Amino acid sequence: MFTKSSKVWVLLLLFLQLVVVGCGAGNSTPTIGSTSANITPTTSSASNQNSQNTSSNLKQVTLALGYIPTVQFAPYYVAQEKGFYKEEGLNVKFNHGIVSDLIKMVGTGKIPYGVASGDEVLVARSQGVPVVYLGAYFQKYPVVLITRSEDHITDIKQLKGKVIGVPGQFGATYTGLLALLHSANMNERDVKIRSIGFTQVQALERKQVDAVMGYANNEPIQLRHLGVKVNTIPVWEHLNLVSNGLITSQDKLSSDPQEAAAVVRATMKGLQYTIDHPEEAFQISLKYVPEAAQDKEIQMEVLKSSIELWQSQATKEHGLGYTDPNMWKTTLDFLKSIGLIKHDVDLSKVYTNQFVEKSR
Amino acid sequence: MRQESYGLPAYKISTGAGELKGKLSLWGWVIASLILAILLWEAIVLVGKYPTYILPTPMEVWQRFLQSLADGTWWTHTRITLLESILGFALGFGVAAVFGYILAHWRAVERLLSPHIAASQALPVVAIAPLITLWFGYGLLGKVIVCALVVFFPILVNTIVGIRNVPRDLIEVAQVYGAGWWQTFWMVELPLSLPVLLGGIRLGLTLSITGAVVGEFVGADRGLGVLLNISKGMFDTPLMFVALITLALMAAAFYGMALLLEKILLAWHYE
C-alpha cells in the first residue's frame, strides 16, 4: 500500500498521532470495563509490619475484588498495608475482574475468595454455582436512582412513563431499578428503560434520559462536581437487598473454615480501621489507585460516602459484616418475584454469620 | 448460471453425472464434521463431569434454544444483530469502496490518508465504541457505525489492491478505443478487480457480526450481545451457548452467501 518514499511520512504521522493520543489520555474518566485494571500493583506488599509471621510460613491466598482498583476497596488495601492479613497468617494477593466471572471462578475453586453482591450470589446459587457468603462489606444496597433536581422527582411513582438509563439489563443497577419499581408496586412496563452502557453521567448531564441508575458513592458525586444538581432515590431506603460481601466456595469453607475465618476477621479489621481513619485509609489506597490523587476531592467524597454504606443499625448490634436473615429472605423473595430465580434456594447454605460474630 | 451449488467453494465447476455425487459428498463431510464436534463436546462434559454453569451438554443447549425460540427471546435478539450487521456492512462497504477507488488512483491522497487509516487499526473497537455511542446515540445508528468501522479496513485494502492489480495496458487499450471514465471502470477495472474485492466482502461480512456485538456490549436493549450479557448475569450458561452458536451460524451463513455471490459473479473467471 505504501511506496518507499512515503515511509518517512508514515513514521512521522504515526509519531504525531501517538503524541496526540497520549495527551488526550490524561483527562479521560475511568469507566467500568476500561482497561485500567492493570495499573495498580496486584502483588501483596512486602510491608514493614512487625508481624509475628515470617513470610515463609504465610498462607498464600487470592482475593478477587472485582471491578477495577478504586478507593472503595480501601478496607482491603488497609488490611494489607497495616498487616492485618499477615497477623492472621495470610499472604493475600488481590485480583480484579467482572463480577459474574468472579463468582463462577470462586465456585469452581480457581480463586479461593472474592467479593460479590448478595443478590448475585443467590442467582448463582440457584444455577448451581456452589458459593457461600461469609460477611457483608456493604450494609446498604448502594444503587440509587438519580434525577436532575430541576425535575423535582422525589417519589418513585413520579417515574411513570419516564426514560430511565441503565448500563444494561443485567447487574446490580438493573436489579436495583427493578427493586425500586417493585417497592412502589410498579414494574418495568410502567417506565421506559434504556440501555446506555456506563455513560450515565453524560446521559443525565446532556438530558438524553430523565433518570439514570448508578452507585450512591459514584455517579451523584461525579455529577455534582460537573455542576449538575441531582436528586437521588436510594434502593436501600425502599427495599434493602443484601449487597457486597466476602464469598468463598462450599468446598473451601468445609475444608478450611479457619482460613475463611481469618480472611473475614482481617478484612473486617481493615473495614473498622477505614471507618475510624478515613484520611489515612485514603493515603494507603493511593498506592493501589494512584490516579485517585489527581482528583482527591472527589475520591475522598467517594470514600466518605462509602463509609456511610458500610454501617447500619445491624452492625452496631452485631458487628461489622453481619447480615440480617430477614434481609436474605427479602432479597430471595424479590428475585423470585421478578423471575430472576426460578428454583428455590436453601438460604442456610447461602450465607453464614459465624465468622462475623467471632470477629467482634 | 447453469450450475447451482451452495455454500462451499467450487474451484472447478463439475459437470454432468458426477456433479450431484460430488455435492452430496461435500455436504456429507459437513454433516460428519458437525456430528463429530457434537460427540466430542458431549464426551468432554461426560469425562470432565462439568456442572452446567461451566459447560452444558449439547442437549441442554438445544433444549434452552427451543425454550428461547418458544418464548420469543431468540428471534427478538437475533433479528436486531442481523439488521445491525447488514446495515453496518452496507455502510462500511459503500464508504470503503469509494475511498479505495480514490486511494488506488491518486497517490497523493493515499499518502495523505493512509497513515491515519493504518494507525486507526491499532485502536481497539471496544475502546472506541463507547465514544461512538455517546456521539451517535443509543439507537441503531451507533451500532451500525461501529459495524461499519470494523468492515471498512478489509474492504478498503482489497479495493485498492484489486484496482491496482488491473494491468495498465488493458486500461490504456480501452482508452485508445475511446472509453470514458465510466466505461473503463465498468468494463475493465471492476470485472478485473472483482476476485480480490469479493475476498474483502467475504471477510467484511463475517467481521460485521463482531462489530454489531461490540456495539451491543456498550449499551443496547436488544441483540445477541445483549443476550450474552443477560445470560451471563443470570448464570444461564446454556443460554450463553445459544447466543454464541447463533453468532457462529450467522457468520457461517454470511460466509456461504459471499461465496455464492462469488460463484455467480465470477463464473466467467473459472471457465
HADDOCK unambig.tbl for C-alpha pairs under 7 A between the chains (distance, minus, plus):
assign (segid A and resid 6 and name CA) (segid B and resid 111 and name CA) 6.51 0.50 0.50
assign (segid A and resid 10 and name CA) (segid B and resid 115 and name CA) 5.20 0.50 0.50
assign (segid A and resid 13 and name CA) (segid B and resid 115 and name CA) 6.42 0.50 0.50
assign (segid A and resid 14 and name CA) (segid B and resid 115 and name CA) 6.60 0.50 0.50
assign (segid A and resid 14 and name CA) (segid B and resid 119 and name CA) 6.59 0.50 0.50
assign (segid A and resid 100 and name CA) (segid B and resid 232 and name CA) 6.85 0.50 0.50
assign (segid A and resid 100 and name CA) (segid B and resid 233 and name CA) 6.24 0.50 0.50
assign (segid A and resid 123 and name CA) (segid B and resid 234 and name CA) 6.35 0.50 0.50
assign (segid A and resid 124 and name CA) (segid B and resid 235 and name CA) 5.82 0.50 0.50
assign (segid A and resid 127 and name CA) (segid B and resid 53 and name CA) 6.85 0.50 0.50
assign (segid A and resid 127 and name CA) (segid B and resid 235 and name CA) 6.33 0.50 0.50
assign (segid A and resid 129 and name CA) (segid B and resid 53 and name CA) 6.92 0.50 0.50
assign (segid A and resid 167 and name CA) (segid B and resid 219 and name CA) 6.32 0.50 0.50
assign (segid A and resid 168 and name CA) (segid B and resid 219 and name CA) 6.11 0.50 0.50
assign (segid A and resid 168 and name CA) (segid B and resid 220 and name CA) 6.85 0.50 0.50
assign (segid A and resid 169 and name CA) (segid B and resid 230 and name CA) 6.30 0.50 0.50
assign (segid A and resid 170 and name CA) (segid B and resid 229 and name CA) 6.85 0.50 0.50
assign (segid A and resid 170 and name CA) (segid B and resid 230 and name CA) 5.49 0.50 0.50
assign (segid A and resid 170 and name CA) (segid B and resid 233 and name CA) 5.58 0.50 0.50
assign (segid A and resid 171 and name CA) (segid B and resid 233 and name CA) 6.18 0.50 0.50
assign (segid A and resid 194 and name CA) (segid B and resid 221 and name CA) 6.60 0.50 0.50
assign (segid A and resid 195 and name CA) (segid B and resid 219 and name CA) 5.04 0.50 0.50
assign (segid A and resid 195 and name CA) (segid B and resid 220 and name CA) 4.98 0.50 0.50
assign (segid A and resid 195 and name CA) (segid B and resid 221 and name CA) 5.45 0.50 0.50
assign (segid A and resid 196 and name CA) (segid B and resid 138 and name CA) 6.14 0.50 0.50
assign (segid A and resid 196 and name CA) (segid B and resid 219 and name CA) 4.52 0.50 0.50
assign (segid A and resid 196 and name CA) (segid B and resid 220 and name CA) 6.56 0.50 0.50
assign (segid A and resid 197 and name CA) (segid B and resid 218 and name CA) 4.91 0.50 0.50
assign (segid A and resid 197 and name CA) (segid B and resid 219 and name CA) 3.98 0.50 0.50
assign (segid A and resid 340 and name CA) (segid B and resid 234 and name CA) 6.92 0.50 0.50
